[in-house]
Amino acid sequence: MPAYMLSSNHWSRSNNNAIHDKLYVPYFEAGQFMSHRLHSDYATPFREEYEREVMTSSLTAVDKQNRSVLPHRLLGPDGRSVETPEQCPNYVVISYTWGRWKQPTRIYDTPVQDLDIAVQKIANGDHAWVDVFCIPQLDSDPLHAQEIGKQSAIFRRASRAAVWLCSGGGDILAEVCSWVPEEPTFVDPITIPFPSLFSMREGSAQVTLEEFRRRTALIVTLGKAVPWTTSLWTLQEAALRLDATFYHKNGEPVLHQYNQQPITVRHLVKTLRYVEQALQNRHPQTFNAKWEENGSHELSILNPPPALGITETDVKLWLEAIDTVNTINLHRLESMNANELLLASTHRTCKRPQDRVYGIMGAIGVNVPVDYNMDPSDLMNKFLIELHNTLPAEMQAFHRHRYIRPNIRPWLADEDSIPMGIVRQRSFTPTRPFQSINLLGHLALNTLIFVSDKGLDELVSRFLGESALAYFDGPALCQISGGMIINKDSPWSGDGGSRVMTCLVLRLVHSQNQMALVPLGQLAGLQMLGWNFIYLLLGSIGPSRGSSVLPVQNFRRLAVIMLNEDLCADPSSSGVGGSLDSSASKNPSRNSGTGLLFVLGGINLNGNQDLQWGAKSSRSQKNAFCVYEGKKPSKGSAPTPDQPDAMGVYKYVQAKKKKTIYLQATACKVTFSAAQTVAQRALDPRNADNWEN
């Protein structure tokens, strides 16, 4: 599809907005698949291929005997703690909740003699690894930090994994997990029943309501009855070993009530996924209490028929159950990437603030040196930088439709963000573009790609050609456009309309702001869907002055863009920020300087004049000039940081042969209908002057 479709970029803030229809934040229906639908039982073919591509299996045979990944000590079959021999034997790793790493008093719910009996029963003649016996308990011992740092390898290396419910709660866990059969079912199992119009008509609604209350109360007590479900360390251990089997306090396996098979972490994850769906279904987006003949309407707990007898206590219980499931946060564990695991860890409990890093880094696969004397804030910032340089695609795999809570770090996923859970990192450039986090929480980068006019044409072409997909930050688009882009559902339905809307949104933002891209690397497992590369899209919000004498240009995080083919530099452009094309033989032009900072609503770019403006001033296009408050500077002059226009962003416009187009002039008005016509007819760029409506 031609790159010049929808190529008008003559939007400006000085235009009369009344003559334009409003733009809407584009929303692609395919985005729903990026999170939860992967792990539906009906997506088996895709899931199998995806997991083969991205899921790491057990350690290789070479690694299994690598001393650096072996535990220093193990519990022998006789219950004694011994140093791991040269030829490491098979061992079972045991996850539990009390005595986490260092606990002066180890006797809580289980006496020491019972602990020995339970561990030996779970080990069943094998060696075992239990942290309280196998890790030195003093922070000053070098082995203490070493063993914590390689917990991921210790868990992955184990021949078996077990979860010991030493505080009890096995019976509650068994009942909850027995609501869902082990084998896949064609119809979703009913975990939390709720009366329907049909049951009300048949007179069985009250029986169903009582069962709803009983099961919902059981979910609420799950977190307290089974402390293993709320510990930060056990979240990591669950992520590392989904195959771990649950054991009662006495060392006996927790069995499914119907098939009498041992219950695993994976089955608990599956059960909680169905429970979460059932609880959310009690609040349908639309509710119609009309008594239809088929009785198929779902009833909402917030707007039930009076005859049902729903009380405030029922609503409170329902809300507490939702909160419990979200606190446990295992229902999406199978599809969690780095940023989701990090966010899930914020709901879990730990005794020391440094464990916010050490208690989850093994599951994510990105380690930092263990030092309990380090300031917790500095440690977390160091960890976040390492995450962004190792797994940038996964850390930025989210988008937002709204802000509810104060947005302190918009570059980091939070409770208001929508995760793209199946995004996994395949490879990334070793340049380590993410630099640091300052005292204000701003994230600094040293790599940036400016989007030129021709580069924008290339992006537009890819969206219209269905070889690009964007996930937008709706509030950021609304703010950066001064309200020209409305953050609500678009009247254009379907992905086709969203693609045209995306092109209009990009044109508008590009006309008012400098757009830039940050490469996030190559994707794994999504090739069958046509997505191989991922970028972070930024938009400037005008220069300002910082504490340094150097100029500062602010950016906002606008979207993540997935592409079939990578973006590369246009060979006709020199310097940083040249046009982008799809040539696979070239690398994108990149801007390397003193840093790019994400601030509250966006990003700051710190740099010198050559860094910020070198790409634009290096253009050799004939008759190219800078529009400054509607006045044409002398030919060939370059913008400087002390000459911002009213928007604080310099704009270049290619002069026509007989007509000069100023950005602020109402030279071309593109409405939705006109843009759609352009998209359908693929008009030649020479006809752009005729696009006035």
N, C-alpha and C positions, 0 to 999 in steps of 0.2 A: 504494500500500500504506500502511496507516495508520502514522503516526509513532510510535504507542504500542506497537507490537508489541515484545515483549521489553523492556518498559519498567521492569522491576524493577531498582532500583539499590541494594539494601540489603545488598550484600556488605560485609564489614568484616574487618579483621585479627583482631578479638577473637572472631569466630565460630569455632566448632570446625571446622577444615578437614576433619576426618575425615568430616563429614556431606556434604561436597561432593565431586563428582568433580573431578579436575584439569582445567584448561583447557589447550589446546594453542595454540601460535602458528599462526594461520591461514596457509595457503599457497594461493594461487590459481594454478591450472594455466595461466591466461592469461599469467602472468608470464613464462613461457618465451618467448613470442612477442615480448616487449618487447626482447629483445637480439639473438639471432643469426638467428632464423628469417626475419626480414624479407628478408635477402639470399640466401635459398635460390632456386635457379632455378625452383622451383615456386610462388613467390609473386609472379610477374611482374605481374599486374594491380594488386595492392596496391602493389608497389614502384614502378611507374611513376607512379601517382597521388601516392604519398608523396614521391617525389623532385621531382615538379613543384611540390609544396607547400613543401618545406623547403630544397631544394638551391639555393644561390645560383649563378646563371649568370655569364657574363662581365660585365664592367663595361658600363654603359650607354654609348651613343654620346657623351653629354655628358662622362661621367667619363673616357673614353678620351683626351680632349684637355685634361683638367684637370691643370695643372702639378703639383698637390700629390700626384698618384698616379703621375706619370711618373718614370722613372729619371733621375738627373741626368746620367749619362754612358752611352754605349753604345759597343760595338766596331763599327766600320764594316766593310763587306765587305772592305776592304783590310787589316784587322787593327789599325787605329789607334783609340785611345780618343778619342772626341769628345763634346762636350756635346750633349745631346739637342736637336734642332732644334724650332722652334715646332710644326710639324706632325710629331708623332712617327711615325716609320716603323714598319712591322711588325718585330718582333724575336723571336728565340728566346731563352728564358731557360735557362741551363745550370746544373744542379745537380751538385755533385761533393763530394768529401770533404776534400781537403787544401787548405791555404791559406785556411782558414775565416776570413774577415773580416780577420784580421791575422796574417801569418806572415812573419817576417824572411827566412827561407830558403825559397824557393818550389820549389826543385828537390828533389823526393823520388823519385817513381817515373818521372815524365815530364820529360825535358829541356825547357827553355823553347822551343826551336825546334819540338819535337814538339807542345808545347802549342798553339803558334800554328797549326800545321798541322791538329791535331785540331779546334780550335775553328772554324776556317774551313771544314773539311769538314762539321762538324755544322750550321753556319749555312747552308751551301749558297747563298751569295750574299746572304743577309739580314743585317741587323744582329743583334748578339748582346749579351746581358747576362751577364757573368761577374763575380762579386763582387770578385775579386782585381784586376781591371782597372777596375772601374766604381765602387768604393767607396773613399774616402780611407782610408788604413791607420792614421792617427794618431787616437787617442781625442780629442785636443784639437781636431781639425778639426770644426766644427759640422756639416758635411755627413756626417760619419761616423755620428753618431747619427740624423740625418734619414733617411739611406738605409736604415739598419737598421730604423727604425720603420715604413717603408712597404714592407717586403719583400713583404707579402701583396699589396698593390696591384700591385707590379712583376711578381710571378708571375702574378697573375690577368689582368693587362693583356696579357701576351705572346701573340703569335699562335701560337707553338708552344712546347713544353717538352721538354727533353732531360735525360737522366741520363748523365753521362759517367763511365764506370768507369776513371778515370785510373790506378788502382792494379791494374787487371786483374780477373780473376774472371769475365769475361764468358762463358767456356765453361761454367763450373759453373752460372752463372745460367741459361744457355740449356738445359742438360740438365734442371735441376730444373723450369723452367717448361714444358718439353715433355712432362712427365708429364700435363699437363692440356690438353685441346684448347681452342682459342680459342672455338669455338661451344658453346652450352649442350648438355648431354647429358641423356638421360632417366635414365641410371644414373650414379651418382657414379663418377668415374675412380679407378683404383687408383693411389695415389701411393706408399705404403709397403706393399708386399705382406707378408703374414704367413701362415704355414701354417695351414690349417684342418683339421678332422677329416677332411674329404673328401680333401684332398691327402695326409694321412698314410695314409689307406686305399689311395690310388692309388699311393703310393710316390714322389710328387713333392715331399714336404715339404722335403727338404734343399735342393733347387734353389731353392725359394721362400725358405727361410731365408737362403741366401747372398745373394739379391737384397735381402732385408730389411736385412741387415748392410751391403751396399754403399750402398744408398740412404740409410739412416739416417746412415752416416758422412759422406755427401755433405752432408746437412743440417747436421751438426755443423760442418763446415768452411765452410759458407756465410758465416757471420758474419765469419770471419777472411779468407776469400778475397775477399769483397766488403765492404770497410769502409763503403761507402755505407749498408749496412743497419743499422749500429749508431750512426751519428752523430745527435745531437739535432737539428741544423739540417736534416738531410735528412729526418727524420720530418715536420717542418713543411712542407718543400718537396713531399714525397710527398702529404701531405694536401691541399695547395693545387692540385697538378696530377697527378691520377690518370692523365691521358692522356699523361704524359711518356714518351718513348721511350728505351730503354736503348741506349747506344753503347759499343763496345769502346774500349780504350786508344788505338787508332789512328784513332778517329773513325768506324769502320764500325758500322752498326746491329747489335744483337744479335738474331738471327733464331730463330724457333721451328723446331725440327728437322724438323717434319713439313709445315707449310704454308708455311714460309719467309717468314712475315710478321714485321715488327718486334715485339719484345716490349715491352709497356708496364708501367707501375707497376700499373695496374689488373689486368693478368693475373698479375703476381707476387702481388698481394693475394689473388686468387682461388686461386692455386696453394697458397699457404701456409695458406689456410683449409681446403683439403682435406687438406693434410699434417697440420695440427693435429688434425683429426678422426680421421685414420687412426692417429696416435700415441696419442690418448686411447682409441681403441677397443681398444687392446692391454691395457687394464686394465678389463674389464667389471665393473660393480657386482656382478653375480652370475655365478658360474662353475660349470658342471656338465660334468664330463669324461666323461659317459656317451656311449658311441659310439652315437648314434642313426642310424637308417637313412638319414635325409636329410642327415646330415653338416652341419647348418646351424649348429651351435654355434660361437661365436667362442672362440678359445683366448686365454687370458690369459698375458702374458709373465711375470707374477709367480707363476703357478700352472700351469705347463705340464705335459703328460704327460712322464714321464722319457724316453720314447723319442724325443722331439723334439730333445733335446740342447741346450736353452737353457743358456747359461753366465752367470756373474756379469758377464763382460765384455759380453755382449749386453744385460743389464739396465742396466748403466752407460751403454752407448752410447745406449740408448733414453731414459734420463733426461736425458742431455746433449742429445739432439735436442729434447726437449720444452723444455728450458731455452733452447736457441738460438732456437726459434720464439717463445717468450715474450719473449726479449730483443729480437729484431727487431720483434715486436709489430705486424706489418702485417696479420695475418690478419683483424683486425676493423676495419681502417682505414675501410672504406666505411660502417660503421655507428657510428663513434665520435662521441660528442658531446663537450662541453667537458670534463667530468670524466674521461672515458676517455682523451682526448688528453693531458690533464695527467698522469694516472697512467702512461700509456705513455711519456711523456717521461722519467720517473724511471729507466727502464731504459737510456736512451741516454747516450752519452758526449759531453762538451764540455770545453773547456779552461779556461773561466772560470766561476765559480759564478753570475755574473749572467746567463749564457746560459741557465740553467734557466728564466728568464722570457723573455728576448729571443728565444731559439731556438724557442719554441713559441707565443708570443702571436699571431703573424700567422695561424697555422692556426686558432686558436680564434676570432679576430676581435675580441679585446679587447686594446687597447694601453695601455701606460703609458710615460711619457717615458723615453728611453734615457739612462742615466747610470751609467757603469762605476765611478764613485767612490762609489756608494751601497752601504751595507752589504747583502750578499746576503740576509740574513734579513729585514731591513726591506723590501727590494724584493719578496721573495716574499709577505710579508704584505700589502703594498700591492696586489699583483697579485691575490691571493685575494679581497680585499675588492671590487676592481673586477669580478672574475668573478662574485661572488655578487650584486652589484647590477645587472649587465648580463644574466647568464644564470642566474638562481637556479634555474629548473626543471632545467636541465641539470646544474648543479653538485650538486644534491641528488637526482638520478635514480639512486639505488642503494639497496640494502637488504642486510641481513646475516643469515646463518643461524648464524654462529658467530664467535668471536674466537680467532685462533691467535697472532697477534703482539701485542705491547704496543700498546694502543689509545690513542695520544697525542692525536689529534684526531678524535674520533668523528663530527664534523660534516663530515669530508672523506673521500672515497672512498679506499680502500686495497686491498691485495691480498686482504683477507678479505671485501670487499664484492662484491655481485652487481650488475653494471651493468644499467641500463635504457637500452640504447644507442640506441633510436629516439626517445627523448624529445627534442624540440627546442622551443626558446623561440619563441613567436609574439610576444607582447607582455608588458610588465610595467609596473607602476605606477612613475612617476618619483620616488617618495618615497625611494628608496635606503635600505631598512630596515637593511642590514648596515653596521655602524658602524666597527668596528676589531678588531684582534687584539692582546691584551696579551702581556706577557712570558711568561706561562704557556701561551700558545696558546689562550686562551679567545676565542671569537668573540662580539662584542657586536652586538646589534640594538637598534633603537629603535621597532619596531612589533610588536605582539602582539595576538591575538584570543583572549580567554578563551571556553571552551565552557560554556554554561549547561546546566541540566537540559533545557530545551526544545530547545536547540541539539543536545544529544546525541540526543534523540528524532528530530530531523531527520536526523542522520547515520545512525542505525540504520535509519530508514525508507529511506534511499537505498541502503544496502547490501543490504537485503532486497529492494528493488525493482530491483536490478541496475543502478543508475545511479551506483555508486561502487565503486572498486577500491582496495585498500590493499596496500602492500608494507612488511612489518614488519621492524624490527630485533629479531630473536629474543632475543639475549642481554639487551638492554635491557628488554624486556617481562618476562623471567624475573626480572631483578634488581629492577625497580620494584615487582613484585607480591609480592616475598618468597617466590618459589617457587610461588605459586599457578598461574602460567602456565608450562607446561613447554615448553622449547625443543627439541622433537622432532616428528617427523611425527605429524599428528593421525590418530586412527582414523576420523574423518569424512572420507570420500573425496569428491572432486569439488568444484566451485566452489559448489554449493548448500550443502553442509555447511560449507564455509569461510566463507560469508556469515553463517550462524547463529553459528558460532564467533567471527567478528569482532564480532558484536553483543554476545556474552557478554563477550569480552575488553574491549571498550570500556566496558561497564557496570561491570565489576570495577575497571578503572583509574580510571574517573570517580568511583567511590564512595570510593576511597582517596586519590586525587590530583587536583590541579587540572590539567585538560587545557587546552591552548592550541593555536592554529593560527597558522602564518606563511604568508601568501599568497605563492606562487611564480610567479603569473602565468598566462598563457594558453598552451596547447599548440598546436603546429603539426603538421599532417599526420596527426593521429589522430582527426579528426572522424568518419571512416567507421567507426571502432571505438566511437564514442560517448564519447570522452574529450576534454574541452575545457579543463579547469582543473586545477591541481595545487596542493596545500597540503602543508606540513610539519607533522606532528602531534608535539606535545611533551607530556610528563607531568612534573609536579613531583615532587621527591623530598624535600620539606620545607625550611623556611627555616633559614638559618644566618647567622652573623655574619662579615662581611668586614672589611677594613681600614677601611672607611668606617663612619660612625655610622648609615648607612642600612641597613635590613634587606636581606638577600639571600635570594632564593628559588631553589632549584636545580631545573632541568628536565633531562629526558633527551630525546634524539631517539628517537622511537618508530616513526615510519612516514612514508611519503609517501602521500598520498591523491589519486587522480585522480577527477574528477567530470564528469558530463555538463553540469550546470548549476552556476553559481557559488553560493557561500554568501553570504547577505546578512543584515543585522541585522533582528531582529524589531522591528517598529514599536512594540510594546507595552513594550519594554524601553528604558530610558534609560541613558546613560552607557556606559562601556567594558565590553566583554565580555558584551553582551546575548545573548539567544537568537539563533539563526541560522535563517533560512528561505530559500526559493528565489526570493523576489521579485527580479526583474531590475531594478526601478526604484530600488533602494536600495543603498547601499554598506555593507559590513561595518563594525561598530564596531571601532575600532582603538585600541590603547594606545600612546601616544607618550610616552616618558620618557627616562631617563638610560641605558638600555641593557639588553640581554639577553645573557648570556655563556654560551657552550657551555664546559663544563669536563669534563675527563677522561671521566667517564661521562655527562655531561649538559650542562645549561645553567644559568647563574645569571641571575636577574633582579634588577638593581639599581634601586631606585626608592624614592620616599617612600611614606607610608601611603596617600595618595590614589591613587597609581599602582598599587600592588599590590592594594588592597582596595576601591577606589572602585566597581568594577563590582558587587561583591557587596553592599556597604553601601547602594547606591543602589536596590536592589530595593524595590518598593512592594507586593509580594504580601502579601495578608492572611495572618496567622498564620505567616509565614516566620520561622524562627529559626535560630540557630547551635547545633549540637550540640557541646558541649565536655566531653569525658570523661563522656558520658552525662548531663550536667546541663543543664537548660534555663536560659539566661540570661534576664534580663528582656526582655519583648517589645520588639522594635525595636532592641535593642542590636547594635552592629556589632563584628566582631572587630578586634583590634588586634595589631600584630606581637609584643607581649610576652605574648600569650595563646595560644600554640599548643597544640593538643591533642597526644595521645601520638604521632600520626603527623606532627605539624608542619603539617597542612593543615586548614583550616576547612571544615566541611561544612554545607550548608543542606538542610533537609528540610521539605517542605511538610506541615503538620499535617493529619490527616484530621479530619472533623467530630467523630467520637467517639473517635478513637484517635490518640495521639501516637507517631510512629515515630522511634526514636532510631537513629542510624547504627550504633552499637556493639551494639545489640540484635539477636538472631537473629529478626528479624521476618518474614523471607521467605527461604526457602531454594530456590534455583533450580538444579535439576540439568539435565544435558543433555536427558534425556527430557522433562522439564517444559518446558524452553525450546523444544524442537522442537515440542511440542504447541502452545505459544503461537504459534510462527511459522506453523504450519499453519492454526490456527483464527482467527488475528488477533483475539485476545481484546480486549474492551473494557477500557480502563484501570480501570474501576470494579471489575473482577473481580481486580485485582492482589492483593488480600488473600487470595484463594483459591489462590494459587500455591504455598502451602506443600506440601512433598512428604513 
